Amino acid sequence: MKIGLGLPIDDPAALADWARRADAGPFSTLGLLDRLVFDNPEPLITLANLAGATSRIRLQTEVLIAPLHNTALLAKQSATLDRLSGGRFTLGIGVGGREDDCLAAGIDSSTRGRRLDEQMSLLRRTWSGEPYGEGAGPIGPAPVTPGGPEVLFGGFAPAAIERVGRFGDGFLGAALPPRLMADRFEQVRVAWRKYDRPGQPRLVAQVNVALGPDETVARARRNVHAYYAFSGHADHIAGGLLVAPDAIRATTRSYFDIGADEVMLYCWSSDTAQVDRLADALS
């Protein structure tokens, strides 16, 4: 059973310590979220730094808001990160849902889904070594992973699930309990079969956690609330934070029971001792 850690964003300087502790422990992946108009570290730059601090654990954007990015540069950055990490990089990708991010990036939020579809075609073509487009040759470096890094799509709209079948390697589902995530996973499998994809999609679930003293839990709740304040559901999401070892174990087990290949425990407080607490709780 693969269990990853979603990295906190409130103290970027602590993330190298998080990465080294996780790399020495039982965890499979380090994930990092993406926002533009928010006080979070830029994920590709940060994960490149963490690639140098680790040797085993995978590195994952969770999820990168691709429409905010220049496509040619994103192709180059993600291939470079795949090379730097020795093929340990997963590009978790999505359209985002915050209008202010789109305004700051200078893109029309109403076209971000169409833009992502166009980006995926260009990314796949670039990673395969073909010319980027008319008048533009190939963009290197070539990724270590043939065809480019693993791509997981995150999101709640039917279009996100459809993209897994068309372009992706799997699905990253967040903010749903196991009983509801089970239906989402089955929709992904249906989309996979619709496009006659071989094998099975990789299914990853994410759950918010905080394990430690009252100060750690309180800080995590504040951070969750600030991040989701735009949604109108911040109280509900912060209230759903798992803060007890038994609850974390039971929920993790439930995600695996519905077919998850990996469960990401997203941590919202920079208390690095959580890495060891979570490892002990899950052992």
N, C-alpha and C positions, 0 to 999 in steps of 0.2 A: 504494500500500500504506500503510495507516494503522498507525502504531506509537505507543502511548501509554506513559506512565510511571505506575506505581503508587508513590505517595509513601511515604517512610519515616515511621515514627511515633516515633522515639527523640528527636527534637529539634523540637518543633512550631514553635519560633521561626525555624527555618531554612526553613520551607515556603514563605514568600513569595519567598525567593530562588530556590528550586527552581522555583516557578511562573513567575517572570519569565524565568528562563533557558530553561525549556521552551517558553514562549510565543514567544520569539524564535528558537527552533530549529525542527526538522522534525517535532516530536511533535504528535500529534492530540488526546490526552486526558490529563488528570491524574486518577488514581483514588486513593481513600482508603478504607481498611477501617473496619469498625465493630466495637467490642466495648464492653461496659459495665464488667465487672470486669477491667479491664486498664489499663495506663498508656499509653493512646493518646488523641489529641485527638478530641473529638466531631466527626464528619464533616460534618454540615450547617453547623454554625457555622464550621468551618474552611474549607469550600469557599466559603461566602459571603464570607469574608475574601479568599480567593484569586481570586474573581470580580472583586473590585476591583483586584487586582494584575495582571490579565491582560486581553487584549482579543480574542483569537482562539481559544485552545485550549479544548476542552470540559472539563467538570468532572463527575466520576462517583463515586458511592458504590460500593464494591466489596468486599462488598455491605453495604447497610444491613440490620440485623436488625429488620425491620419489626414483628414481634410484641411487641418491647420498648417500642414507641412508642404513644402515644395517637394514634388514627387521625385525628381531626379536626385535631389539632395538626400531624401529619405532612403532611396535605393542604395546610395553610396554609404550613408551612415549605418544602415542596418547590415549591409554586407561586411563593412569594416568591423562592426561589433561581433558579427559571427566569426570573423577571422581572429580577432583579438581574443575571443573566449574559447577558441578551439572548437567551434560548433555548438557551444552551450547556450546560444541565444534563441529565445522564442519571441516573435513579434505578435503580441496581443494587440488587437487593432479594433477600432470602432469609429463611429461618427460623432460621438459626444452629444451633449444636449444643452449646453449653456450658450445663450445668445452672446454674452459678453466675450467669450473666447473667440467666437466667429467675428465679432466686430473688431477685436484687437488684431486678428489675423488678416482682416480685410477680405473675408469671403462671405458669400451669401449663404446664410444658414439653411435656406430652403433647398439648396442644391447640394448639400454636403453628402447625401447618400449617392447621388449620381456621380459626384466627384470621387468618392471612395471606390466605386466600381471601376471607373476609368483608371484610378491609381493602381488598383490591383493588377489590371492587365499590363500596365507599364512596369510595375515592380517585377512581376514574373518574367517578363521579357528581358528586362535588364539583368536580373540575377542569372538568367540562362546564358548570358554573354552576347545576346543579339544587340544590334544598334538600338540606341534609345528611341530614335525617330528620324524623320527626314532631315538630312543635314547634320545629324548628330550621331557619332559612332558609339561603340560600347562604353559603358561606365564601369570601371573597376573600383576596388578589387573584386575578384570573384569570391563569392562566399565559400566557406569550407563545406557547408551542407549543399549537396547537389540540388539545383533548382531554387536555392535560397533558404533562409531560415524558416523554421516551422512557423505557421501563421494560425493563430486562434482568433476567432471573431467573438466579440462581446456585444451585448445589447439585448433589448427586450422586444423590439419590433420584429414582425415576420421577415422583413428584409434582411435582418442580421442573420437569422437562421438560414435563409435562402443563400446567403453569401458563403456559408460554410460548405454547402454542396457545390457551389460554383467555383470557389477560389481557395477555400481554406483546408487546413489539416484538422481542425476541431473547433470546439466552442468553449468559451469561458463564461459561466453563468454566475451572477452575483445577486445578492439581496433577496433571494427566494429561499424559503425553507425546503427541506427535502421533499415533502409531499407535493409541492408545486413545481419544484425543479424536475421531478420525474417526468412530468408532462413535457417540459421544455426539452429535456434530453431526447425524448421520443420524437419530438418534432424535428430535431436535428438529424436523427437517424433516418427519418422519412426523406428529408431533403437530400441526404447523402445518397440514398438509393435512387432518388429521382434523377440524379445526374450520373448514375451508373459508376459511382466511385468505388474502387477496390478497397477491400478491408473495411475498417470501421473508423468513424471520426473519433478523435480524442476528446474526452469530456472532462472539463475541469470546473469544480464548484468553488466559490469563495464565500467565506463567512467571517464576520467581524468579531475579534476577540481582544481581551485585555486580561492579563493574569498577573496579579501582584497585589501590593498594598493598596489601601484606599486612594492614596495620592495618584498612583499609576492609573487606576480605573477611572478616577474623576477626570484626569487629564485626557484620557482616551475618549471619554464621553464628550468632553468639550470639543475635541478635535473632530470627531464624527459630526457633531452638531454644526460646527462651522462649515465643514465641507459640503454637507447636504442642505444647508440653509436655503438655497435657491429652490429646492424641490417642494417645499411646503410639508414635507414628511420627516423633517429632521428629528423631531421628538420621538417618533415611532422607531426610526432607524437606530438612534442612539440608545433607546430603551431595549432594543434587541441585541445589544452587545453581549456576547457570552463571556462571563467573568469567573466561572467556576470550572475546575478540572473535569468534574463529572459531566457537565453540560457540553463541554468541548469534545470530550471523548464520545458521548452519545450522538451528538450531531455529526461529527466526522464519520462515525460508523454508519449513520443513516445515509449519508451521501454515497459512500461506497456501496451500500446495499442497493441503491437505485442505478448503479452502473458508472459512477464517477471513476475516472482513471487517476485523478489527483484532486486533493482538497487543499486550497490555499487558505491559511489562517491569517487574515489581514489584521495587523497590529497597528493601533492608533496612538500609542505612547512610545516615546523614544527610550524608555527604561530598558536597557540592553539585557538586564537579568531575565526578561521575559523569554529570551531564547532558551535558556536553560530550564526555566520553569515549564515551558511548553514541552520541551523534550522529555522532562521527567513525567509530566502529566500523561503523555501519549505512549510512554514506554511500557 
